[in-house]
Amino acid sequence: MITTDSIEGLKARLDIVDVVGSYIELKRAGANFKAPCPFHDEKSPSFTVNPSRQKYHCFGCGVGGDSISFVMEYEKLNYPEAIEKLATSVNYSLQYTDNNERRERSNLLDQLSGWYQKLLDEQTTAKTYLTDRGIFASSIERFGIGYAPSSTQTLEFLKQHRYSIKEAVEQGAIGSDGGREFARFIERITFPIHAPNGSIVGFGGRTITGHQAKYVNSAQNAIFNKSRLLYAYPLARDAIYKHKEIIVTEGYLDVVMLHQAGFTQSVATLGTALTTEHLPLLRKGEPRVLVAYDGDKAGRAAALKASKLLSMGGFEGGVILFDGGKDPADMIKEGLIEELNALLRHPIPFAQFTLDEIIAQYDLQDFQAKETALHEAAGYLKTLSPLMQEEYTKYLAPQIPGIRPELVPHGTTKNVQLNLKTSLGQDIWELSLIKTIVDHPYIVNSLLDYLDASMLQYHSSEFKAAITNQINDPRIGALMMNEAIRVFNGDEGIKNELMTFLSAHYNRELKKLASENSLSFDQKSYAIRQMREKIARLKRGELVPLT
């Protein structure tokens, strides 16, 4: 069993914001942090993390506890398993009551990394490759670059240091297939991969002997999840916080060379596209994000996916693409530092890049293709904040020949209707009403006594989707992700907001009646009296039912 003192020592090392924030994206709310609860389905965040008490609590489903209970619930682990996972994440050695202290998990990977680094000094081919790529000896040391030998040599090394097969498999150092054990990295240059706290959790490997896969990473395991990790993040963290900027690249060597050239805020994804699981880490320090990818087809596709994800998440920054077959490492090796710096200073904003890429997929000389391009672009705009929608509607229209800005709002994709109007304040109010309905569906029946979809100027279709509980509608999903849209507070708050809206609505209707020529004098007089009576009742604080 793990000793009580050891558990208490671990708890003292943990920060609940870091622990929870490594699983879900937290956003500051005063002295606390908030997020949609990961343990039940909700749209507005009711899950709160309190750093001073080191506790979390969901006001929606009632779950709560400390860092250990969160990991237990999220990972579906028992108490000892959660403790051991957390101990590994902060490089903490646990003590056991049987006096047979279990070896700290990261020691295996630390020992293996040190051995790999020593072997690199003896491997002429590997060292020549790194030198030819322009990597300095100081960078090799700083990044812990090494060399993995044959499978037999690695297995023998682990055996000599008394690591069990089970532990080596759990750590991703070796694989097992039908009773046969083999090293994960064979005749490859190795790049140790660290968790945000600095502990080694895996490796990336680059072949120099013609293996089929140029790059491989450690297999997914309890401590290595490539969708949550960024290569060299611990080395880049101080610069990220200092410069309020993070450069995300595709390759390990790009990162090494960028750091070597002074761009120490650089990191890389681990052979996978940017995912939502990366966002909590990217959010730390609130930097602008620069996505610096190759300009080939695969790089553009990855940049497009990242741009959509980051723009929807409200990140500032943009995209830099490297054309002509050159990547950042190539430019640095050739001494093109100023040219690289100029590229990084002028990224293409995420929304602009996304719209450009969407439009570029279509032949705009073809009417049907032009319409499809407009609909797809309009659907993307709907995922952005109202202000961004307004701004990029103006950008989008000139990119499609023959399209005026006022036509953009009518574009649809998969039945998504984009409604951008110049009256942004009213637009936001209607969206707030819809968001409130989704969050508090119990209000629908009483709300429909006073309001119907035809009374909304801009978002009647979204209103219909909300009152019929179409929560999978993409328009509703985009709205619920938009934190710029508030939810009306409480029954009294909803009533007050509704009265304000109805007053404006009936005053508009009264003005329309004044210029209405299709009614007889008596009909018009009666309608005006009815409308004025409704307005007077609203001024007295009465809600006026539909008639």
ABEGO torsion letter per residue (X at the ends): XBBAAAAAAAAAABBAAAAAAAABBBBBBEABBBBBBAABBBABBABBBBAAAGBBBBAAAGBBEBAAAAAAAAAGBBAAAAAAAAAAAAGBBBBBAAGBBBBBAAAAAAAAAAAAAAAAAABAAAAAAAAAAGBBAAAAAAAGBBBBBBAAAAAAAAAAAGBBAAAAAAAGABBBBGGBBBBABBGBBBBBBBBAAGBBAEBBBBBAAGBABABBBBBBBAABBAAABBBGAAAAAAAAAAAGBBBBBABAAAAAAAAAAGBAABBBBBGBBBBAAAAAAAABGGBBBBBBBBABAAAAAAAAAAAAAAAAAGBBEEBBBBBGGBBAAAAAAAGBAAAAAAAAABBBBAAAAAAAAAAAABBAABAAAAAAAAAAAAAAAAABBAAAAAAAAAAAAAABBGBBAAAAAABBBGGBBBBBBABAAAAAAAAAAAAAAAABAAAAAAAAAABBAAABAAAAAAAAAAAAGBAABAAAAAAAABAABBBBBEAAAAAAAAAAAAAAAAAAAAAAAAABAABBAAAAAAAAAAAAAAAAAAAAGBBBBBX
